[in-house]
């Protein structure tokens, strides 16, 4: 496989990133953990790129993964740090095309998003993930994330947990 580069997404990436997400989240759907990103359209991804910070990974001109940092209003955040929820940012939509999984692309995207959050002055980054997923909680834990509590889902047949990592 070729070299992987990371960069901030542009509107021109929307269709390719939507396709990458559909491929990346297929395995989760098969495991019983469907996610909105698994059916992402180019229009939805374009909105994420306009409203939030999205980073992509590419190799040989092919977009192979992405991750999003989204500001969540304090009133909507499940994170209640001493520094306040406004000092945190939500990480979401981390996905890597199936044939690139296990090559470190997800870790690199995660680290790039964390660096951007730190540079923007956030004290911590948080995310939600299915508690019973066979590898995602362990993946995030290996990258310094700790479970902060439950995140019940009324629209799914499973619940998630909130995980957080201090950037200080």
KOLVOBA-639812 format. One record per residue (C-alpha): residue in one letter; x, z, y; residue number from 0. Coordinates in steps of 0.25 Angstrom, whole numbers, plus 5000, padded with zeros to 4 digits. Layout:
+--------+------+------+------+-----+
! residu !   c1 !   c3 !   c2 ! num !
+--------+------+------+------+-----+
!      A !    X !    Z !    Y ! NUM !
...
+--------+------+------+------+-----+
This chain:
+--------+------+------+------+-----+
! residu !   c1 !   c3 !   c2 ! num !
+--------+------+------+------+-----+
!      X ! 5000 ! 5000 ! 5000 !   0 !
!      X ! 5005 ! 4997 ! 5014 !   1 !
!      X ! 5008 ! 5006 ! 5026 !   2 !
!      X ! 4997 ! 5014 ! 5032 !   3 !
!      X ! 4996 ! 5016 ! 5047 !   4 !
!      X ! 4986 ! 5025 ! 5054 !   5 !
!      X ! 4980 ! 5023 ! 5068 !   6 !
!      X ! 4968 ! 5026 ! 5076 !   7 !
!      X ! 4956 ! 5017 ! 5073 !   8 !
!      X ! 4950 ! 5007 ! 5082 !   9 !
!      X ! 4936 ! 5001 ! 5082 !  10 !
!      X ! 4942 ! 4989 ! 5075 !  11 !
!      X ! 4944 ! 4997 ! 5063 !  12 !
!      X ! 4930 ! 5001 ! 5061 !  13 !
!      X ! 4926 ! 4991 ! 5050 !  14 !
!      X ! 4939 ! 4993 ! 5042 !  15 !
!      X ! 4938 ! 5008 ! 5043 !  16 !
!      X ! 4924 ! 5008 ! 5038 !  17 !
!      X ! 4928 ! 5000 ! 5026 !  18 !
!      X ! 4939 ! 5010 ! 5023 !  19 !
!      X ! 4930 ! 5022 ! 5024 !  20 !
!      X ! 4920 ! 5015 ! 5015 !  21 !
!      X ! 4931 ! 5013 ! 5005 !  22 !
!      X ! 4938 ! 5027 ! 5007 !  23 !
!      X ! 4925 ! 5035 ! 5005 !  24 !
!      X ! 4920 ! 5027 ! 4993 !  25 !
!      X ! 4927 ! 5037 ! 4983 !  26 !
!      X ! 4921 ! 5049 ! 4991 !  27 !
!      X ! 4907 ! 5043 ! 4989 !  28 !
!      X ! 4910 ! 5041 ! 4974 !  29 !
!      X ! 4914 ! 5055 ! 4973 !  30 !
!      X ! 4900 ! 5059 ! 4979 !  31 !
!      X ! 4905 ! 5062 ! 4993 !  32 !
!      X ! 4899 ! 5050 ! 5002 !  33 !
!      X ! 4904 ! 5050 ! 5016 !  34 !
!      X ! 4898 ! 5043 ! 5028 !  35 !
!      X ! 4912 ! 5036 ! 5030 !  36 !
!      X ! 4910 ! 5030 ! 5016 !  37 !
!      X ! 4899 ! 5021 ! 5022 !  38 !
!      X ! 4905 ! 5019 ! 5036 !  39 !
!      X ! 4902 ! 5007 ! 5044 !  40 !
!      X ! 4911 ! 5000 ! 5054 !  41 !
!      X ! 4901 ! 5004 ! 5065 !  42 !
!      X ! 4902 ! 5019 ! 5061 !  43 !
!      X ! 4918 ! 5019 ! 5060 !  44 !
!      X ! 4918 ! 5012 ! 5073 !  45 !
!      X ! 4910 ! 5023 ! 5079 !  46 !
!      X ! 4920 ! 5033 ! 5073 !  47 !
!      X ! 4932 ! 5026 ! 5079 !  48 !
!      X ! 4925 ! 5026 ! 5093 !  49 !
!      X ! 4921 ! 5040 ! 5093 !  50 !
!      X ! 4932 ! 5047 ! 5085 !  51 !
!      X ! 4947 ! 5045 ! 5081 !  52 !
!      X ! 4948 ! 5037 ! 5069 !  53 !
!      X ! 4962 ! 5034 ! 5062 !  54 !
!      X ! 4964 ! 5023 ! 5052 !  55 !
!      X ! 4974 ! 5020 ! 5042 !  56 !
!      X ! 4978 ! 5006 ! 5039 !  57 !
!      X ! 4988 ! 4998 ! 5030 !  58 !
!      X ! 4991 ! 4983 ! 5030 !  59 !
!      X ! 4980 ! 4981 ! 5040 !  60 !
!      X ! 4969 ! 4988 ! 5031 !  61 !
!      X ! 4962 ! 5000 ! 5036 !  62 !
!      X ! 4963 ! 5010 ! 5025 !  63 !
!      X ! 4958 ! 5023 ! 5030 !  64 !
!      X ! 4953 ! 5032 ! 5042 !  65 !
!      X ! 4950 ! 5045 ! 5048 !  66 !
!      X ! 4942 ! 5050 ! 5059 !  67 !
!      X ! 4943 ! 5062 ! 5069 !  68 !
!      X ! 4930 ! 5065 ! 5076 !  69 !
!      X ! 4927 ! 5076 ! 5086 !  70 !
!      X ! 4915 ! 5084 ! 5082 !  71 !
!      X ! 4908 ! 5093 ! 5093 !  72 !
!      X ! 4911 ! 5108 ! 5091 !  73 !
!      X ! 4896 ! 5110 ! 5088 !  74 !
!      X ! 4896 ! 5100 ! 5076 !  75 !
!      X ! 4909 ! 5105 ! 5071 !  76 !
!      X ! 4910 ! 5114 ! 5058 !  77 !
!      X ! 4923 ! 5119 ! 5062 !  78 !
!      X ! 4924 ! 5132 ! 5070 !  79 !
!      X ! 4938 ! 5134 ! 5074 !  80 !
!      X ! 4943 ! 5145 ! 5084 !  81 !
!      X ! 4948 ! 5133 ! 5092 !  82 !
!      X ! 4934 ! 5127 ! 5092 !  83 !
!      X ! 4928 ! 5115 ! 5085 !  84 !
!      X ! 4932 ! 5107 ! 5097 !  85 !
!      X ! 4946 ! 5109 ! 5093 !  86 !
!      X ! 4943 ! 5102 ! 5080 !  87 !
!      X ! 4941 ! 5087 ! 5076 !  88 !
!      X ! 4934 ! 5082 ! 5063 !  89 !
!      X ! 4942 ! 5073 ! 5054 !  90 !
!      X ! 4933 ! 5063 ! 5046 !  91 !
!      X ! 4932 ! 5050 ! 5039 !  92 !
!      X ! 4946 ! 5051 ! 5032 !  93 !
!      X ! 4946 ! 5039 ! 5023 !  94 !
!      X ! 4956 ! 5030 ! 5016 !  95 !
!      X ! 4953 ! 5018 ! 5008 !  96 !
!      X ! 4952 ! 5020 ! 4993 !  97 !
!      X ! 4965 ! 5012 ! 4989 !  98 !
!      X ! 4973 ! 5020 ! 4999 !  99 !
!      X ! 4969 ! 5034 ! 4995 ! 100 !
!      X ! 4980 ! 5043 ! 4990 ! 101 !
!      X ! 4990 ! 5035 ! 4999 ! 102 !
!      X ! 4991 ! 5046 ! 5010 ! 103 !
!      X ! 4982 ! 5038 ! 5020 ! 104 !
!      X ! 4971 ! 5049 ! 5021 ! 105 !
!      X ! 4982 ! 5059 ! 5024 ! 106 !
!      X ! 4988 ! 5051 ! 5035 ! 107 !
!      X ! 4975 ! 5048 ! 5041 ! 108 !
!      X ! 4971 ! 5063 ! 5041 ! 109 !
!      X ! 4985 ! 5067 ! 5047 ! 110 !
!      X ! 4983 ! 5056 ! 5058 ! 111 !
!      X ! 4969 ! 5061 ! 5062 ! 112 !
!      X ! 4975 ! 5076 ! 5062 ! 113 !
!      X ! 4986 ! 5071 ! 5071 ! 114 !
!      X ! 4976 ! 5065 ! 5081 ! 115 !
!      X ! 4967 ! 5077 ! 5081 ! 116 !
!      X ! 4979 ! 5086 ! 5084 ! 117 !
!      X ! 4984 ! 5077 ! 5095 ! 118 !
!      X ! 4969 ! 5077 ! 5101 ! 119 !
!      X ! 4971 ! 5092 ! 5101 ! 120 !
!      X ! 4962 ! 5096 ! 5090 ! 121 !
!      X ! 4965 ! 5110 ! 5083 ! 122 !
!      X ! 4959 ! 5106 ! 5070 ! 123 !
!      X ! 4953 ! 5095 ! 5062 ! 124 !
!      X ! 4941 ! 5096 ! 5052 ! 125 !
!      X ! 4934 ! 5088 ! 5042 ! 126 !
!      X ! 4923 ! 5089 ! 5031 ! 127 !
!      X ! 4925 ! 5085 ! 5017 ! 128 !
!      X ! 4917 ! 5086 ! 5004 ! 129 !
!      X ! 4921 ! 5100 ! 4998 ! 130 !
!      X ! 4920 ! 5095 ! 4984 ! 131 !
!      X ! 4927 ! 5082 ! 4986 ! 132 !
!      X ! 4938 ! 5080 ! 4975 ! 133 !
!      X ! 4950 ! 5078 ! 4985 ! 134 !
!      X ! 4946 ! 5078 ! 5000 ! 135 !
!      X ! 4946 ! 5093 ! 5002 ! 136 !
!      X ! 4960 ! 5094 ! 4996 ! 137 !
!      X ! 4965 ! 5082 ! 5004 ! 138 !
!      X ! 4961 ! 5089 ! 5017 ! 139 !
!      X ! 4966 ! 5103 ! 5012 ! 140 !
!      X ! 4980 ! 5096 ! 5009 ! 141 !
!      X ! 4980 ! 5092 ! 5023 ! 142 !
!      X ! 4978 ! 5105 ! 5029 ! 143 !
!      X ! 4962 ! 5106 ! 5030 ! 144 !
!      X ! 4955 ! 5119 ! 5026 ! 145 !
!      X ! 4941 ! 5120 ! 5022 ! 146 !
!      X ! 4933 ! 5127 ! 5034 ! 147 !
!      X ! 4919 ! 5127 ! 5028 ! 148 !
!      X ! 4908 ! 5120 ! 5022 ! 149 !
!      X ! 4901 ! 5107 ! 5028 ! 150 !
!      X ! 4888 ! 5105 ! 5021 ! 151 !
!      X ! 4882 ! 5091 ! 5021 ! 152 !
!      X ! 4867 ! 5089 ! 5021 ! 153 !
!      X ! 4869 ! 5074 ! 5019 ! 154 !
!      X ! 4878 ! 5074 ! 5007 ! 155 !
!      X ! 4877 ! 5080 ! 4993 ! 156 !
!      X ! 4890 ! 5087 ! 4996 ! 157 !
!      X ! 4896 ! 5097 ! 5006 ! 158 !
!      X ! 4909 ! 5096 ! 5014 ! 159 !
!      X ! 4919 ! 5106 ! 5019 ! 160 !
!      X ! 4925 ! 5107 ! 5033 ! 161 !
!      X ! 4940 ! 5107 ! 5033 ! 162 !
!      X ! 4949 ! 5109 ! 5045 ! 163 !
!      X ! 4964 ! 5108 ! 5048 ! 164 !
!      X ! 4970 ! 5114 ! 5060 ! 165 !
!      X ! 4979 ! 5105 ! 5068 ! 166 !
!      X ! 4986 ! 5116 ! 5076 ! 167 !
+--------+------+------+------+-----+
